Amino acid sequence: MYVVYCQNKPKSEYLVSEYETFFNVAEIKQKLGHKLTLADLLIKPVQRIMKYQLLLKDILKYTERAGEDTTMLQKALHVMHVVPKACDNMMHVGRLQGFDGKVTAQGKLLHQGTLLISDNPSPMQFKPKERRMFLFEQSIIIADCIQPKKDFATPNYIYKTHIMVNKLALEPDVPSEPLRFVLKNKDPSTNASDVVLQASSEDEKSQWITCIKQVLDSQMNFLKALQHPIAYQKGLSKD
């Protein structure tokens, strides 16, 4: 429920901004007894997500002290570690504009973040721009970051290009450039050049490489299962 709410948060922000005069009419606020604006109220569920995690930590601590069973509390706390990240991811996805297709058809969002990206593979001509990259099960979507005019607002993202995972090849290392890696588009129907990416740290690069390798491995296993189903099933039974 929270993830869906956060996914639609950019839409609600747009509607409140578009009809700001109506939503901020002093007479309506006074009649309803509201001191907060509608925008303030709409952000409350998002802020509440992190509070649940803190509350569960306290409950778990005191339950352990009391010597009570904490199995369900630990499971609940694990969920509340996962949900905030999923909510944050979906709020960013909800700000993606211009993609010609359904984002939901791209499968589960596995990783997303801001990287320096250049479409010129030559190290001497590396002229990067800040882009947002979304790694889904079926594709990688790259978008421009459009910074907001208002302070503390979240940027929007304008679609630039995408690479289907089944047409993707990864080069995890670039000579003399420890923070860079390369994505190659193997689709012969496009003239897309290689994409050179630069992370802000070795840890960030490692996260991206790990996630991309995992989705490529999953794609390879899927193809093996389709092409040689009997051999694939035998391999699973041995494991």
C-alpha positions in Angstrom: 0.0 0.0 0.0 2.8 2.4 1.0 4.8 1.6 -2.1 1.8 2.4 -4.4 1.1 5.6 -2.5 4.7 6.7 -3.0 4.6 5.8 -6.7 1.7 8.1 -7.1 3.2 10.9 -5.0 4.5 12.8 -8.0 1.0 12.9 -9.5 -0.5 14.2 -6.3 2.2 16.9 -6.1 1.4 17.9 -9.7 -2.4 18.2 -9.0 -1.8 20.2 -5.8 0.5 22.5 -7.7 -1.8 22.8 -10.7 -4.8 23.8 -8.5 -2.8 25.5 -5.8 -5.2 28.4 -5.5 -8.2 26.1 -4.8 -6.3 23.9 -2.3 -4.9 26.9 -0.3 -8.1 28.9 0.0 -8.0 30.2 3.6 -11.8 29.9 4.0 -11.7 26.1 3.3 -8.8 25.5 5.7 -10.6 27.5 8.4 -13.9 25.7 7.8 -12.2 22.3 8.2 -10.0 23.4 11.1 -6.8 22.6 9.3 -3.6 24.4 10.0 -1.6 22.4 7.5 -1.8 22.7 3.7 -2.9 19.8 1.6 0.7 19.3 0.5 1.7 19.0 4.1 -0.9 16.4 4.7 0.0 14.4 1.7 3.6 14.0 2.8 2.6 12.6 6.2 2.3 8.9 5.1 5.8 9.1 3.5 7.3 10.5 6.7 5.5 7.9 8.8 7.3 5.0 7.1 10.6 5.8 8.9 8.8 6.2 12.2 7.4 2.7 12.0 11.0 1.4 11.8 12.1 3.4 14.9 9.0 2.2 16.8 9.6 -1.4 15.9 13.3 -1.1 17.0 12.2 0.1 20.4 9.5 -2.5 20.8 12.0 -5.2 19.8 14.5 -4.0 22.3 12.1 -4.0 25.3 10.6 -7.3 24.2 14.1 -8.9 24.2 14.7 -7.5 27.7 11.5 -9.1 28.9 12.6 -12.4 27.5 9.6 -12.7 25.2 9.6 -14.3 21.7 10.7 -11.7 19.1 10.4 -13.8 15.9 7.4 -11.8 14.5 8.9 -8.5 15.5 12.2 -9.3 13.7 10.2 -10.2 10.6 8.2 -6.9 10.9 11.4 -4.9 11.3 13.0 -6.6 8.3 9.9 -5.6 6.2 10.2 -2.0 7.5 13.9 -1.9 6.3 12.8 -3.0 2.8 9.6 -0.9 2.4 11.3 2.6 2.7 13.8 1.8 0.0 11.0 0.4 -2.2 9.0 3.5 -1.6 11.9 5.8 -2.4 12.6 3.8 -5.6 9.0 4.1 -6.8 8.8 7.8 -6.1 11.7 8.3 -8.4 10.1 6.0 -11.0 6.9 8.0 -10.7 8.9 11.1 -11.9 10.0 9.5 -15.1 8.5 11.2 -18.1 8.6 10.6 -21.9 9.1 6.8 -21.9 7.2 5.3 -24.8 5.8 2.3 -23.1 4.6 1.1 -19.7 7.2 1.2 -17.0 5.3 -1.5 -15.1 6.0 -3.8 -18.1 9.7 -3.6 -17.5 9.5 -5.9 -14.5 10.7 -5.2 -10.9 12.9 -2.2 -10.3 16.2 -3.7 -9.0 18.4 -0.6 -8.6 18.3 3.1 -9.4 20.6 6.1 -8.9 22.4 9.1 -10.4 25.6 8.5 -12.5 27.8 10.5 -14.8 27.2 9.1 -18.3 28.8 9.6 -21.7 27.8 8.1 -25.0 31.3 8.4 -26.4 33.3 5.3 -25.5 36.7 7.0 -26.1 38.5 7.8 -22.8 40.0 10.9 -24.3 36.5 12.2 -25.2 34.7 11.4 -22.1 32.2 14.2 -21.7 29.7 13.0 -19.1 26.4 14.4 -18.1 24.5 13.7 -15.0 21.8 11.1 -15.7 19.4 9.0 -13.7 19.6 5.3 -14.4 16.9 2.7 -13.6 17.7 -1.0 -13.7 14.6 -3.1 -14.3 14.4 -6.9 -14.9 13.7 -6.3 -18.6 15.6 -3.1 -19.4 17.8 -0.3 -18.3 16.3 3.2 -18.7 18.5 6.3 -18.8 17.0 9.7 -18.2 18.0 13.4 -17.9 17.8 14.9 -14.4 15.6 18.1 -14.4 16.3 20.0 -11.3 13.3 21.5 -9.5 12.8 25.3 -9.3 11.7 25.1 -5.7 14.2 24.3 -2.9 14.0 20.8 -1.3 11.8 19.5 -4.2 12.7 16.2 -5.9 13.9 16.4 -9.5 12.0 15.0 -12.5 13.5 12.7 -15.1 13.1 13.0 -18.9 13.6 9.7 -20.8 16.7 9.7 -23.0 17.3 6.0 -24.0 17.0 2.5 -22.9 18.7 -0.9 -23.4 16.9 -4.2 -23.2 18.5 -6.6 -20.8 18.5 -9.4 -23.4 20.6 -7.1 -25.7 22.9 -5.9 -23.0 26.6 -6.7 -22.4 28.6 -5.4 -19.5 32.2 -4.4 -19.3 32.8 -3.9 -15.6 36.3 -2.3 -15.9 37.8 0.5 -17.9 41.7 0.8 -17.9 43.0 3.5 -15.6 39.5 4.5 -14.6 38.5 2.6 -11.5 35.0 4.3 -11.2 33.9 3.6 -14.7 32.1 0.8 -16.5 30.6 0.3 -19.9 27.2 -0.9 -21.1 27.1 -2.3 -24.7 23.9 -2.5 -26.7 24.0 -5.6 -28.8 20.7 -4.9 -30.6 21.6 -4.8 -34.4 18.4 -2.9 -35.2 19.7 0.2 -33.4 22.6 2.4 -34.0 23.1 3.1 -30.3 26.7 3.5 -29.2 28.3 2.1 -26.0 27.4 3.9 -22.8 30.2 4.8 -20.5 29.2 5.3 -16.9 31.1 6.7 -13.9 30.1 6.2 -10.3 30.9 8.6 -7.4 32.7 5.9 -5.4 34.0 2.3 -5.6 31.2 1.2 -3.4 28.5 2.7 -5.7 30.2 1.1 -8.7 30.3 -2.2 -7.0 26.5 -2.0 -6.2 25.7 -1.3 -9.9 28.0 -4.1 -11.2 26.6 -6.6 -8.8 22.9 -5.8 -9.7 23.6 -5.8 -13.4 25.4 -9.1 -13.3 22.6 -10.6 -11.3 20.0 -9.6 -13.9 22.2 -10.8 -16.7 22.7 -14.1 -15.0 18.9 -14.4 -14.5 18.4 -13.7 -18.2 20.9 -16.4 -19.1 19.3 -19.0 -16.9 15.9 -18.1 -18.4 17.3 -18.7 -21.9 18.9 -22.0 -20.9 15.5 -23.1 -19.5 13.8 -22.3 -22.8 16.4 -23.8 -25.1 17.2 -26.9 -23.1 14.5 -27.4 -20.5 15.3 -31.1 -19.6 19.0 -30.4 -19.1 18.2 -27.2 -17.1 15.8 -29.2 -14.8 18.5 -31.9 -14.3 21.0 -29.2 -13.3 18.5 -27.8 -10.8 17.9 -31.2 -9.2 21.7 -31.7 -8.8 22.0 -28.4 -6.9 
